Amino acid sequence: MCAFVKGEPSVRVSVVGLGYVGLVTSACLAEQGHDVVGIEVSSARIEALLDGRMPFHEPGLAELVQANREVGRLTFTADPAAISQADVVFVAVGTHDGNGGWQTRTIQSCLNDIVPRLADDAALVIRSTLPPWFLAHLPIIVGRMRQEAGLGEVPVLLNPEFTKEGTAVQDFLEPERVVLGIAHDVDGRGAARLRRLYRGMSAPILEMSATDAALSKLGANLFLATKISFANELAQLCDQYGGNVDQVVGAMAYDHRIGGAFLRAGIGFGGSCLPHQVTMTVATAAKSGLPTPLFAAVAEVNLRQRERMIDRLAGLLGGSVAGARIALLGVTFKPDTDDLRDAPSIHIATRLIEEGATVVAFDPMTNALERFAALVPGVRVASSVEIALDDADAAALVTEWGVFRQLDWVDAASRMRRAIMVDGRNALSVVELVDAGFAYASFGRGIRGQTDVPVTAPLVTAVEAEATGAPTSHETPAIDASATEGSPSERHRSGTSDLDLALTD
Ligand code: UDX
């Protein structure tokens, strides 16, 4: 927990760049009692903020911004001169090039603007995620700028954020750790200033080199991405052998060395952080002659999952999606955000349309749906989930918004031409969907429900067949339409074999 320490003077903070990271940082530091000035060069964004409009959706942020503006702890301006009053200046500008690569033009031009304006005793803190190769240059660039302006040196630190979209406010106010990376801090003044800023936090404050700080952020994201791709590979094994990934992961999670978080199988990870950091790590390391095959495989598995969604839809539709009308449920990369950056929905809708399907998308975030329509030529958008489902041959759950989890599935089935659901997030209840009459496929949980479409069963080699007494692949029956949810042993008891329920792509 974090609390403002009564009686302690507040720290004067400037935050340069009011995108996702910068605005959350500004509002949360103001909430902790500091005096914060947010600086933004985009005139549209600053006008929106001054007008009381939020530039993106993040639960709880609008309320925090409004409350702190009202008491005067948070102000916004377009004028970089405001930073000259600050004890701590955060830089939170973008470092993505928009094509899966890094760019440092924005941060370099931002440094040009602000470094000569920093007060002599201010600390410069980089909150943006930096490319690892830029770290060594950072203190040199800042030192040179100060020297050219005839000014004394300032401490330069990294303070990476570990916030998740959808819970960013809580992640900031109640962090699990605060990482301080020292790029240049001769007398320890910068670190002391940041410790004062974060004095109300009960989380451990970890001080390390700037390189270690950047790698600790990168390492966390690579590990999370690896867990998701691991779960997706494991789900494949479950489908192959008739297992249920929920049961399997549930049992694994009891081992404290493993845990259960970030092991949900499905169409894989999207967003601004995980996909970009995995692919950029592989590409940047390769440029310096360092192979990273594990991370390359994490990216490959992730992209494969998006294609699996198409395969599953095609499988349930009789081999092809051509001519089918598909309701795409959700477009944002996860619930509780309006962010479309590297959202799997874009790949999936584009590929379905290429294959000859009609895609009708719905998402509770109207503005995200409008941007989605501009990003995916040929996609149709619906103003309600019911309209998206009307006359659909199949539905594809892409984002597990609460509104989809709570749908009346009997009503949904009655609206559709064919009650087929591919759940890309393993988020729906198999029993509920099957009871409502759906043919239902997810990832690592087999195919269930009524389907007149023969589904390819796993290949069982003659050797395996001999050893287990299972039928060989050409003898394997099509999916059992009456299959019910349950563990493999329960299914055996009900007379349904694992092979009946298994799925291969
Ligand atoms: C991530 C990191 O979690 C965060 O620490 C970092 O600071 C920024 O990047 P974010 O991109 O907001 O946060 O989303 P996150 O909750 O990590 O989800 C990323 C993607 O992985 C989503 O598309 C989500 O649907 C997917 N995911 C997550 C899975 O497919 N399976 C899981 O088990 C968990």
Residues whose N, C-alpha, C, O or C-beta is under 5 A from the ligand:
A	BS01	UDX	E161 F162 T163 K164 E165 I228 F262 L263 R264 G268 F269 G270 G271 S272 C273 L274 F333 K334
